[in-house]
Amino acid sequence: MSSQPTPQYDIITIGRTCADLYADQVGCRMEDARSFSKYVGGCPTNIAIGGSRLGLKTALLSRVGDDQIGRFVRETLEAEGVETCGLKTDPKRLTAMAFLGLEDDKNFPLLFVRNDCADAALSEEDIDPDFIRSAAAIVVTGTHFSKPHLEAASFKAMEIARASGRKIIFDIDYRPNLWGLLGAGDGDVRFVADPEVTARVQRILPGCDLVVGTDEEVHIAGGSTDTREALLNIRQVTDAMIVLKTGPKGCLVFPADIPEDLEQGISSQGFPVEVFNVLGAGDGFLAGFLRGYVRDLPLEECCRIANACGAFAVSRHGCAPAYPTWEELQFFLKRGVINPRLREDAELEHVHWASTRRGTWDNICAFAIDHRSQLEDMAAQCGADPERIMQFKDLAVDAMLEARRPDIQLGTLLDSTYGRQALFRVEKEGLWIGRPVEKPGSRPLKFEGAASLGAEVASWPSDHVIKCLVFYNPDDPEELRRTQLDQLHRLASAARKTSHEYLIEIISTPEGSNHPSATAEAMQQIYAEGIRPDWWKLADQTESGWAAVGDAIEQNDKWCRGVLLLGLDAPAESLAASISRAAASPHVRGFAVGRTIFASTAKAWLSGDIGDIEARAEMKRAFSDLIDIWITARKLN
């Protein structure tokens, strides 16, 4: 065999991909679920994402439809770092879906919607030999041997991989109803004995290096409901290493002979966690095992990583979203299980959230036009109809977009009171978007909208950052501080429940301390409550003040996104100096300035002294000047 090029990917997974629609209501029949959360799913897709989160270079070979769900799958994979050049778009078929429920701690209804779906049309023509050879290992899955054309495609991939000296991993992935043995509504039934399926699976086994399955999957592959007998039957047709997934106990690995006592197989201790959701746990387990396997780690360590990944999966909502990042896994393995309900372990969940947030944000130049009361006051002074505020915000958005530069990330703060239509526009522009929830001027802090903050923000797009301004002094009376902090707890809880990032803006009041570290002290008091915002929005600081802010972040939340500088209606000249100071701090990611840019223009426009064209031009010029100052301060040009 001729030498092969160095693999570009650690693994390519082949087969099912879909959208998983998970019931949000726990403890009821799927028929009674009122809402569903949308994730990506499908055994190979889950493995690819799980592997990528653990630092493997992964790719998926499958098909999606030319539809919104297909684009969601593709965009999610790309955001997770999974290569999608092997993910074809089928112009004739829709992307598959699956509905999943959490009826209790033992019953997890599963409904596949896969009639003539895109991934089930995968064919031999989709198997590019160069692409298969670009991976150190490929993962084939049982469902994609259930139809003749799928079987042909999977065998072709295996033949190419074997001829190229690549590893072949077979996840038995047995779903009886996807083999046509049960009705469409029986997706949660894990085992039906069938000699024909066993015979077909056994034709796969000789070409594999690693075979992975649960008891039920080993039973179908080995043609026996006695696990040891099934393993012996598998061993008769393949020399592959066999991994038996054993649920809460973890797994048993059999590199060669099957021992009399199966417990003599290679293993590692499992993790004592509460089972919340078993769906997708095996895929997370295999992603963990492969993290060690492709790196040639000892099998005991492969098992340890796999068992930990399986523990994460069974303790959280969803499949792929539940899987850990490598950073999170190391934190967990070092610290151990503190709360068997991992989803309720605050420290672990923070690491999970922070290490799976999407996007990288830096050099944010944000036009803050979320002002409500200030613009209402201006309109009243000018005798203008408050409805004109909405038109003005549209003009501000025009000016902001016209000022876009390739070397900065554009952002905005916008409200839904007067900026609803503007929000629709900027959502399509890929901007950093913050939306306020505080009642303007409230002290102690109060929230606008529904009594339940979580209900208020649940309908927001997931990329909108919840922005909350709090007038807070570290030396405020205890009762006032307690009230404010309780409100910030509500904010933090709502953000995590709805999977939104959130920003806390701190503005001191005249009666508060004004020493250089006052802002950092306020931040420290908030951090001491276990409140860890993704973002801070802070006023100008002295050099020592910015250093104290940085220390507070480093000591309490190294995963914090960073700080945006606020303007406080400062004159443009003094704001330029503030931006230059802030840009020197490694924790400051940009600025979010409003009235310095629009105040004089708004007054003139609301009074009728200038028209739309002049207003847009003035705001574009003022915003562009601040962008120039940031670019110079950060040495971006």
C-alpha positions as CSV (number, residue, x, y, z in Angstrom):
1,M,0.0,0.0,0.0
2,S,1.4,3.4,-0.9
3,S,1.9,6.0,1.8
4,Q,-1.0,8.1,2.6
5,P,-1.1,11.9,3.4
6,T,-1.3,13.1,6.9
7,P,-4.9,13.1,7.9
8,Q,-6.6,16.5,8.0
9,Y,-9.3,15.4,10.4
10,D,-9.3,13.1,13.4
11,I,-12.7,11.6,12.5
12,I,-15.4,11.9,9.8
13,T,-18.8,10.7,11.0
14,I,-21.3,9.4,8.4
15,G,-25.1,9.2,8.5
16,R,-28.1,10.8,10.3
17,T,-28.4,14.5,10.8
18,C,-31.6,16.3,11.8
19,A,-33.1,18.9,14.1
20,D,-34.0,17.6,17.6
21,L,-37.2,19.1,19.1
22,Y,-37.0,18.5,22.8
23,A,-40.0,18.9,25.0
24,D,-39.5,21.7,27.5
25,Q,-42.0,20.3,29.9
26,V,-40.6,17.5,32.0
27,G,-42.7,14.8,33.6
28,C,-45.5,14.5,31.1
29,R,-46.5,12.7,27.9
30,M,-45.2,14.2,24.7
31,E,-48.8,14.7,23.8
32,D,-49.1,17.2,26.7
33,A,-45.8,19.1,26.0
34,R,-46.6,22.7,25.2
35,S,-43.2,23.9,23.7
36,F,-40.0,22.4,22.4
37,S,-36.4,23.5,22.2
38,K,-34.6,23.1,18.9
39,Y,-31.2,21.5,18.8
40,V,-29.2,19.5,16.2
41,G,-29.3,15.8,16.4
42,G,-28.7,12.4,14.8
43,C,-26.1,9.9,16.1
44,P,-23.2,10.9,13.7
45,T,-23.9,14.6,14.1
46,N,-23.9,14.4,17.9
47,I,-20.6,12.5,17.8
48,A,-19.0,15.1,15.5
49,I,-20.1,17.9,17.8
50,G,-19.0,16.1,20.9
51,G,-15.6,15.3,19.5
52,S,-15.2,18.9,18.3
53,R,-16.0,20.2,21.8
54,L,-13.2,18.0,23.1
55,G,-10.6,19.3,20.7
56,L,-10.9,16.8,17.9
57,K,-10.9,17.9,14.3
58,T,-14.2,16.5,13.1
59,A,-16.3,16.5,9.9
60,L,-19.8,15.2,9.0
61,L,-20.8,13.4,5.8
62,S,-24.5,13.6,5.3
63,R,-27.3,15.6,3.6
64,V,-29.7,18.3,4.7
65,G,-32.6,19.9,2.8
66,D,-32.6,23.3,1.2
67,D,-34.7,24.6,4.0
68,Q,-34.6,26.6,7.2
69,I,-33.9,23.5,9.3
70,G,-31.1,22.4,7.0
71,R,-29.5,25.8,7.3
72,F,-29.9,25.7,11.1
73,V,-28.1,22.3,11.1
74,R,-25.3,23.6,8.9
75,E,-24.8,26.8,10.8
76,T,-24.8,25.1,14.1
77,L,-22.2,22.6,13.0
78,E,-20.0,25.4,11.7
79,A,-20.4,27.3,15.0
80,E,-19.3,24.1,16.8
81,G,-16.2,23.8,14.7
82,V,-17.4,20.8,12.7
83,E,-16.3,20.7,9.0
84,T,-19.3,20.7,6.7
85,C,-17.8,20.4,3.3
86,G,-19.2,16.8,3.3
87,L,-22.7,18.0,4.2
88,K,-24.6,18.2,0.9
89,T,-27.7,20.2,0.3
90,D,-30.5,18.1,-1.2
91,P,-32.8,20.3,-3.3
92,K,-35.6,17.8,-3.4
93,R,-36.0,16.6,0.2
94,L,-36.5,18.1,3.6
95,T,-34.2,17.9,6.5
96,A,-35.1,15.2,9.0
97,M,-36.5,16.0,12.5
98,A,-37.0,14.1,15.7
99,F,-39.4,15.0,18.6
100,L,-38.1,13.9,22.0
101,G,-39.8,13.9,25.4
102,L,-38.9,13.4,29.1
103,E,-41.9,11.6,30.5
104,D,-40.2,10.6,33.7
105,D,-36.8,9.2,34.7
106,K,-37.2,6.0,32.8
107,N,-39.4,6.8,29.7
108,F,-38.2,9.1,26.9
109,P,-40.6,9.1,24.0
110,L,-38.9,9.6,20.6
111,L,-40.7,10.3,17.3
112,F,-38.7,10.3,14.1
113,V,-39.9,12.4,11.2
114,R,-37.9,10.9,8.4
115,N,-40.2,10.2,5.4
116,D,-38.0,10.5,2.3
117,C,-35.7,12.9,4.3
118,A,-32.4,14.4,3.0
119,D,-30.0,12.3,5.0
120,A,-31.8,9.1,4.1
121,A,-31.0,9.8,0.4
122,L,-27.2,9.6,1.0
123,S,-25.7,7.6,-1.9
124,E,-22.4,6.2,-3.2
125,E,-22.0,9.4,-5.3
126,D,-21.7,11.4,-2.0
127,I,-18.7,9.4,-0.9
128,D,-15.6,11.3,-2.1
129,P,-12.5,9.1,-1.8
130,D,-10.2,12.1,-1.1
131,F,-12.5,13.3,1.7
132,I,-12.6,9.8,3.3
133,R,-8.8,9.6,3.1
134,S,-8.5,13.0,4.8
135,A,-9.5,11.5,8.2
136,A,-7.6,9.3,10.6
137,A,-10.8,7.5,11.3
138,I,-14.3,7.3,10.1
139,V,-17.5,6.5,12.1
140,V,-20.2,4.6,10.4
141,T,-23.6,4.0,12.1
142,G,-26.1,1.2,12.1
143,T,-29.1,3.1,10.8
144,H,-27.2,4.0,7.6
145,F,-27.1,0.3,6.7
146,S,-30.8,-0.2,6.9
147,K,-31.5,0.6,3.2
148,P,-29.7,-0.8,0.2
149,H,-28.5,2.6,-1.1
150,L,-27.4,3.7,2.4
151,E,-25.6,0.4,2.9
152,A,-23.8,0.8,-0.4
153,A,-22.6,4.3,0.5
154,S,-21.4,3.2,4.0
155,F,-19.6,0.1,2.6
156,K,-17.9,2.3,0.0
157,A,-16.6,4.6,2.7
158,M,-15.3,1.7,4.7
159,E,-13.5,0.2,1.7
160,I,-11.8,3.5,1.0
161,A,-10.8,3.9,4.6
162,R,-9.5,0.4,4.9
163,A,-7.5,0.7,1.7
164,S,-6.0,3.9,3.0
165,G,-5.0,2.5,6.4
166,R,-7.6,4.5,8.3
167,K,-9.5,3.3,11.3
168,I,-13.1,2.3,11.1
169,I,-15.4,2.8,14.0
170,F,-18.9,1.2,14.0
171,D,-21.6,2.5,16.3
172,I,-24.3,-0.1,16.1
173,D,-26.9,2.6,16.7
174,Y,-29.8,0.2,16.6
175,R,-33.3,1.8,16.2
176,P,-35.8,-1.0,15.3
177,N,-38.3,1.3,13.8
178,L,-35.7,2.8,11.4
179,W,-35.1,-0.8,10.2
180,G,-38.8,-1.1,9.5
181,L,-39.5,-3.5,12.4
182,L,-41.9,-1.2,14.2
183,G,-44.3,1.7,13.6
184,A,-43.3,5.3,13.3
185,G,-44.4,6.1,16.8
186,D,-42.1,3.5,18.4
187,G,-38.9,5.4,18.2
188,D,-38.1,4.8,21.9
189,V,-38.2,1.0,21.6
190,R,-34.6,-0.1,21.7
191,F,-34.7,-3.8,20.9
192,V,-36.5,-6.1,18.6
193,A,-34.8,-9.4,17.8
194,D,-34.6,-10.0,14.0
195,P,-32.3,-12.6,12.3
196,E,-32.2,-10.6,9.1
197,V,-30.9,-7.5,10.8
198,T,-28.4,-9.5,12.7
199,A,-27.1,-11.1,9.5
200,R,-26.8,-7.7,7.9
201,V,-25.0,-6.2,10.9
202,Q,-22.6,-9.1,11.0
203,R,-21.6,-8.3,7.4
204,I,-20.4,-4.9,8.7
205,L,-18.3,-6.2,11.6
206,P,-15.3,-7.8,9.8
207,G,-14.2,-4.5,8.4
208,C,-14.2,-2.6,11.7
209,D,-11.4,-1.7,14.1
210,L,-13.8,-0.6,16.9
211,V,-17.4,-1.7,17.6
212,V,-19.5,0.2,20.1
213,G,-22.9,-0.6,21.5
214,T,-25.3,-1.0,24.4
215,D,-26.5,-4.3,25.7
216,E,-29.4,-4.2,23.2
217,E,-27.2,-3.2,20.3
218,V,-24.7,-6.0,21.1
219,H,-27.7,-8.4,21.3
220,I,-28.8,-7.5,17.8
221,A,-25.2,-7.7,16.4
222,G,-24.5,-11.0,18.2
223,G,-27.9,-12.6,17.6
224,S,-28.5,-13.4,21.3
225,T,-30.1,-11.8,24.3
226,D,-27.4,-13.3,26.4
227,T,-24.8,-10.6,26.5
228,R,-21.7,-12.8,26.7
229,E,-23.0,-15.2,24.1
230,A,-23.7,-12.2,21.8
231,L,-20.1,-10.9,22.4
232,L,-18.7,-14.3,21.6
233,N,-20.7,-14.4,18.4
234,I,-19.4,-10.9,17.4
235,R,-15.9,-12.0,18.2
236,Q,-16.2,-15.0,15.8
237,V,-16.7,-12.6,12.8
238,T,-14.4,-9.7,13.8
239,D,-11.1,-9.0,15.6
240,A,-12.3,-5.4,16.3
241,M,-12.1,-4.0,19.8
242,I,-15.5,-4.1,21.3
243,V,-16.9,-1.4,23.7
244,L,-19.9,-2.4,25.7
245,K,-21.8,0.6,27.1
246,T,-23.2,-0.4,30.5
247,G,-25.2,2.7,31.5
248,P,-24.5,4.2,35.0
249,K,-21.6,1.7,35.4
250,G,-19.8,3.2,32.4
251,C,-18.4,0.6,30.0
252,L,-16.4,-2.6,29.4
253,V,-13.8,-2.9,26.7
254,F,-12.7,-6.1,25.1
255,P,-9.6,-5.7,22.9
256,A,-9.3,-9.5,22.3
257,D,-10.9,-12.6,23.9
258,I,-14.2,-12.3,25.7
259,P,-13.6,-13.4,29.3
260,E,-15.8,-15.7,31.3
261,D,-16.6,-12.9,33.6
262,L,-17.4,-9.8,31.6
263,E,-16.4,-7.6,34.5
264,Q,-12.8,-8.6,33.7
265,G,-13.0,-6.3,30.7
266,I,-11.1,-3.1,30.7
267,S,-13.1,-0.3,32.4
268,S,-12.9,2.8,34.5
269,Q,-15.1,4.0,37.3
270,G,-18.4,5.6,36.4
271,F,-19.8,8.9,37.8
272,P,-22.7,8.9,40.3
273,V,-25.1,11.4,38.6
274,E,-28.9,11.6,38.5
275,V,-30.4,10.4,35.2
276,F,-32.4,13.2,33.7
277,N,-32.4,12.3,30.0
278,V,-30.7,9.2,28.4
279,L,-31.3,10.4,24.8
280,G,-28.0,11.1,23.1
281,A,-25.9,9.9,26.0
282,G,-24.3,7.1,24.0
283,D,-23.2,9.6,21.3
284,G,-21.6,11.8,23.9
285,F,-20.0,8.7,25.4
286,L,-18.5,7.7,22.1
287,A,-17.2,11.2,21.4
288,G,-15.4,11.0,24.7
289,F,-14.0,7.6,24.0
290,L,-12.8,8.7,20.6
291,R,-11.0,11.7,22.1
292,G,-8.7,9.2,23.8
293,Y,-8.8,6.5,21.1
294,V,-7.5,8.7,18.3
295,R,-4.8,10.1,20.6
296,D,-3.7,6.6,21.5
297,L,-4.3,7.1,25.2
298,P,-4.5,4.1,27.5
299,L,-7.9,2.3,27.3
300,E,-8.6,3.0,30.9
301,E,-8.3,6.8,30.2
302,C,-10.5,6.4,27.1
303,C,-13.1,4.9,29.3
304,R,-12.7,7.5,32.0
305,I,-13.3,10.4,29.5
306,A,-16.2,8.5,27.9
307,N,-17.9,7.8,31.2
308,A,-17.6,11.5,32.2
309,C,-19.1,12.6,28.8
310,G,-21.9,10.2,29.3
311,A,-22.6,11.5,32.8
312,F,-22.9,15.0,31.4
313,A,-25.3,13.9,28.7
314,V,-27.7,12.1,31.0
315,S,-27.9,15.0,33.5
316,R,-28.9,17.7,31.0
317,H,-31.6,18.7,28.6
318,G,-30.8,18.0,24.9
319,C,-28.2,15.8,23.3
320,A,-25.3,17.7,21.7
321,P,-25.8,20.9,23.8
322,A,-25.3,18.8,26.9
323,Y,-21.8,17.6,25.9
324,P,-18.8,19.1,27.7
325,T,-16.0,21.1,26.2
326,W,-12.4,19.9,26.9
327,E,-12.0,22.8,29.4
328,E,-15.2,21.8,31.2
329,L,-14.3,18.2,31.3
330,Q,-10.9,18.9,32.9
331,F,-12.6,21.0,35.5
332,F,-15.0,18.2,36.2
333,L,-12.4,15.4,36.3
334,K,-10.2,17.5,38.7
335,R,-13.0,18.5,41.0
336,G,-15.4,15.5,40.8
337,V,-19.1,15.3,41.4
338,I,-20.4,17.9,43.9
339,N,-24.1,17.7,43.0
340,P,-25.3,14.6,41.2
341,R,-27.7,16.9,39.3
342,L,-25.0,18.3,37.2
343,R,-27.4,20.9,35.6
344,E,-27.8,22.3,39.1
345,D,-24.1,22.6,39.9
346,A,-23.6,26.3,39.6
347,E,-19.8,26.2,39.1
348,L,-19.9,23.5,36.5
349,E,-22.8,25.1,34.6
350,H,-21.0,28.4,34.5
351,V,-18.0,26.7,32.9
352,H,-20.3,24.9,30.5
353,W,-22.1,28.1,29.5
354,A,-18.9,30.2,29.2
355,S,-17.0,27.6,27.2
356,T,-19.8,26.9,24.7
357,R,-20.8,30.6,24.0
358,R,-20.7,31.3,20.3
359,G,-18.8,34.0,18.5
360,T,-15.7,36.0,19.3
361,W,-16.3,39.7,20.1
362,D,-13.6,42.3,20.2
363,N,-13.2,45.9,19.0
364,I,-17.0,46.5,19.3
365,C,-18.0,50.0,18.3
366,A,-21.6,50.2,19.4
367,F,-24.1,53.0,18.8
368,A,-26.3,53.0,21.9
369,I,-29.8,54.1,21.0
370,D,-31.8,52.3,23.7
371,H,-32.7,55.6,25.4
372,R,-36.4,56.0,26.2
373,S,-36.9,58.6,28.9
374,Q,-34.2,60.9,27.5
375,L,-35.8,61.0,24.1
376,E,-39.3,61.3,25.5
377,D,-38.0,64.4,27.4
378,M,-36.5,65.8,24.2
379,A,-39.7,65.2,22.3
380,A,-41.7,67.0,25.0
381,Q,-39.3,70.0,25.0
382,C,-39.5,70.2,21.2
383,G,-43.3,69.8,21.1
384,A,-42.9,66.7,18.9
385,D,-45.1,63.6,18.8
386,P,-43.4,60.8,20.8
387,E,-44.2,58.5,17.9
388,R,-41.4,60.3,16.0
389,I,-38.9,58.7,18.3
390,M,-39.3,55.5,16.4
391,Q,-38.5,57.3,13.1
392,F,-35.4,58.8,14.7
393,K,-34.1,55.5,15.8
394,D,-34.5,54.2,12.2
395,L,-32.4,57.2,11.1
396,A,-29.8,56.3,13.8
397,V,-29.6,52.7,12.5
398,D,-29.1,54.1,8.9
399,A,-26.2,56.2,10.2
400,M,-24.7,53.3,12.2
401,L,-24.7,50.9,9.3
402,E,-23.2,53.5,6.9
403,A,-20.3,53.8,9.4
404,R,-19.5,50.1,9.3
405,R,-15.7,49.4,8.9
406,P,-14.0,46.1,8.1
407,D,-11.6,46.4,11.1
408,I,-14.3,46.7,13.8
409,Q,-17.3,44.8,14.9
410,L,-20.4,46.9,14.8
411,G,-22.8,46.9,17.7
412,T,-25.9,48.6,19.1
413,L,-28.1,49.0,22.1
414,L,-31.7,49.1,21.1
415,D,-35.0,48.9,23.0
416,S,-38.3,47.4,21.9
417,T,-40.3,50.4,23.1
418,Y,-39.3,52.7,20.3
419,G,-36.9,50.5,18.4
420,R,-38.9,47.4,17.5
421,Q,-38.7,47.9,13.8
422,A,-35.0,48.9,14.1
423,L,-34.3,45.7,16.0
424,F,-35.8,43.7,13.1
425,R,-33.4,45.4,10.8
426,V,-30.2,45.1,12.8
427,E,-30.9,41.4,13.6
428,K,-30.1,40.6,9.9
429,E,-26.8,42.5,10.0
430,G,-24.7,40.3,12.2
431,L,-24.2,43.0,14.9
432,W,-23.6,42.8,18.6
433,I,-27.0,43.6,20.0
434,G,-27.9,44.6,23.5
435,R,-31.5,45.2,24.7
436,P,-32.4,47.0,27.9
437,V,-34.7,45.5,30.6
438,E,-34.4,48.1,33.3
439,K,-37.1,50.7,34.0
440,P,-35.4,53.9,33.1
441,G,-34.1,55.8,36.1
442,S,-35.3,53.2,38.7
443,R,-33.4,53.0,42.0
444,P,-33.8,50.5,43.4
445,L,-33.7,48.6,40.1
446,K,-37.0,47.7,38.5
447,F,-37.7,45.9,35.3
448,E,-39.9,46.8,32.4
449,G,-42.4,44.6,30.8
450,A,-43.9,41.4,32.2
451,A,-43.7,40.6,36.0
452,S,-41.6,37.6,35.0
453,L,-38.3,38.7,33.5
454,G,-37.8,35.2,32.1
455,A,-41.1,35.4,30.3
456,E,-40.2,38.8,29.0
457,V,-37.0,37.8,27.3
458,A,-38.0,34.2,26.3
459,S,-39.2,35.5,23.0
460,W,-36.0,37.4,22.2
461,P,-33.6,36.0,19.6
462,S,-30.8,34.1,21.2
463,D,-28.1,36.4,20.1
464,H,-29.6,39.5,21.8
465,V,-27.7,40.4,25.0
466,I,-29.9,41.3,28.0
467,K,-28.6,44.7,29.1
468,C,-29.4,46.0,32.6
469,L,-28.4,49.4,34.0
470,V,-28.2,49.6,37.7
471,F,-27.4,52.7,39.7
472,Y,-25.2,51.1,42.3
473,N,-22.7,52.4,44.9
474,P,-20.6,49.9,46.9
475,D,-21.3,52.0,50.0
476,D,-25.0,52.2,49.6
477,P,-27.2,51.3,52.6
478,E,-27.4,47.6,53.2
479,E,-31.1,47.4,52.6
480,L,-30.8,49.2,49.2
481,R,-27.9,47.1,48.1
482,R,-29.8,43.9,49.1
483,T,-32.8,44.9,47.0
484,Q,-30.6,45.7,44.0
485,L,-28.7,42.5,44.3
486,D,-31.9,40.5,44.6
487,Q,-33.0,42.1,41.3
488,L,-29.7,41.2,39.7
489,H,-30.2,37.6,40.8
490,R,-33.5,37.7,38.9
491,L,-31.6,39.0,35.9
492,A,-29.0,36.2,36.1
493,S,-31.6,33.5,36.5
494,A,-33.7,34.7,33.6
495,A,-30.6,34.9,31.3
496,R,-29.5,31.4,32.1
497,K,-33.0,29.9,31.8
498,T,-33.4,31.4,28.4
499,S,-29.8,31.0,27.2
500,H,-29.1,34.6,26.7
501,E,-25.9,36.5,27.5
502,Y,-26.4,39.4,29.9
503,L,-24.7,42.7,30.6
504,I,-24.7,44.7,33.8
505,E,-24.1,48.4,33.4
506,I,-23.0,50.2,36.6
507,I,-23.5,53.9,37.0
508,S,-22.6,55.5,40.4
509,T,-24.7,58.2,41.9
510,P,-23.5,61.5,43.3
511,E,-23.7,60.4,46.9
512,G,-21.5,57.3,46.2
513,S,-17.7,57.0,46.6
514,N,-15.7,58.3,43.7
515,H,-12.3,56.8,44.6
516,P,-10.5,55.0,41.7
517,S,-11.5,51.5,42.8
518,A,-15.2,52.2,43.6
519,T,-16.4,50.6,40.4
520,A,-14.3,47.5,41.0
521,E,-15.7,47.3,44.6
522,A,-19.2,47.4,43.2
523,M,-18.3,44.6,40.8
524,Q,-16.8,42.6,43.6
525,Q,-20.0,42.8,45.6
526,I,-22.0,41.6,42.7
527,Y,-19.5,38.7,42.0
528,A,-19.7,37.8,45.7
529,E,-23.3,37.0,45.1
530,G,-22.4,34.4,42.5
531,I,-23.7,36.7,39.8
532,R,-21.3,36.5,36.8
533,P,-22.4,38.6,33.9
534,D,-21.1,37.9,30.4
535,W,-20.5,41.6,29.9
536,W,-19.9,44.7,32.0
537,K,-20.7,48.3,30.8
538,L,-18.7,50.8,32.8
539,A,-17.9,54.5,32.9
540,D,-14.4,55.9,32.3
541,Q,-11.8,54.9,34.9
542,T,-8.4,56.1,35.8
543,E,-5.5,53.9,34.9
544,S,-5.5,52.4,38.4
545,G,-9.3,52.1,38.2
546,W,-9.1,50.0,35.0
547,A,-6.4,47.9,36.6
548,A,-8.8,47.2,39.6
549,V,-11.6,46.4,37.2
550,G,-9.3,43.9,35.5
551,D,-8.3,42.3,38.8
552,A,-12.0,41.9,39.8
553,I,-12.7,40.1,36.5
554,E,-9.6,37.9,36.7
555,Q,-10.3,36.9,40.3
556,N,-13.9,36.0,39.8
557,D,-14.6,35.0,36.3
558,K,-11.8,34.5,33.8
559,W,-14.5,33.6,31.2
560,C,-16.1,37.0,31.3
561,R,-16.5,38.4,27.7
562,G,-15.3,41.8,28.8
563,V,-16.2,45.4,29.3
564,L,-17.8,48.1,27.1
565,L,-17.1,51.7,27.8
566,L,-20.2,53.9,28.3
567,G,-20.4,57.6,27.4
568,L,-22.6,59.3,29.9
569,D,-23.3,62.2,27.4
570,A,-19.7,63.3,27.7
571,P,-18.4,65.9,25.3
572,A,-16.7,64.4,22.3
573,E,-13.3,65.8,23.3
574,S,-13.3,64.2,26.8
575,L,-14.8,61.0,25.5
576,A,-11.8,60.7,23.1
577,A,-9.5,60.6,26.1
578,S,-11.7,58.1,27.9
579,I,-11.6,55.8,24.9
580,S,-7.9,56.0,24.7
581,R,-7.6,55.1,28.4
582,A,-10.1,52.2,28.1
583,A,-8.5,50.8,25.0
584,A,-5.3,50.2,27.0
585,S,-7.1,47.7,29.2
586,P,-7.1,44.1,27.9
587,H,-10.6,43.5,29.3
588,V,-12.2,46.4,27.4
589,R,-13.7,45.1,24.2
590,G,-15.0,48.4,22.8
591,F,-17.5,51.1,23.6
592,A,-21.3,51.7,23.6
593,V,-22.0,55.4,23.3
594,G,-25.2,57.2,22.6
595,R,-26.0,60.8,23.5
596,T,-22.5,62.0,22.6
597,I,-23.4,60.9,19.0
598,F,-27.1,61.7,18.8
599,A,-28.2,64.2,21.4
600,S,-27.8,67.5,19.5
601,T,-29.0,65.9,16.3
602,A,-32.1,64.5,18.0
603,K,-33.1,67.9,19.4
604,A,-32.6,69.6,16.0
605,W,-34.5,66.9,14.1
606,L,-37.4,66.7,16.6
607,S,-37.7,70.5,16.4
608,G,-37.9,70.3,12.6
609,D,-34.7,72.4,12.2
610,I,-33.0,69.6,10.2
611,G,-34.3,66.9,7.9
612,D,-33.5,63.2,7.6
613,I,-30.5,63.5,5.3
614,E,-28.7,66.0,7.5
615,A,-29.6,64.0,10.7
616,R,-28.1,60.8,9.2
617,A,-25.0,62.6,8.1
618,E,-24.4,64.2,11.5
619,M,-24.8,61.0,13.4
620,K,-22.6,59.1,10.9
621,R,-19.9,61.7,11.2
622,A,-20.0,61.7,15.1
623,F,-20.0,57.9,15.2
624,S,-17.3,57.5,12.7
625,D,-15.1,60.0,14.7
626,L,-15.4,57.7,17.7
627,I,-14.6,54.6,15.6
628,D,-11.5,56.4,14.4
629,I,-10.4,57.2,17.9
630,W,-10.9,53.5,18.9
631,I,-9.0,52.2,15.9
632,T,-6.1,54.6,16.7
633,A,-6.1,53.7,20.4
634,R,-6.0,50.0,19.6
635,K,-3.5,50.4,16.8
636,L,-5.8,48.5,14.4
637,N,-4.5,50.3,11.3
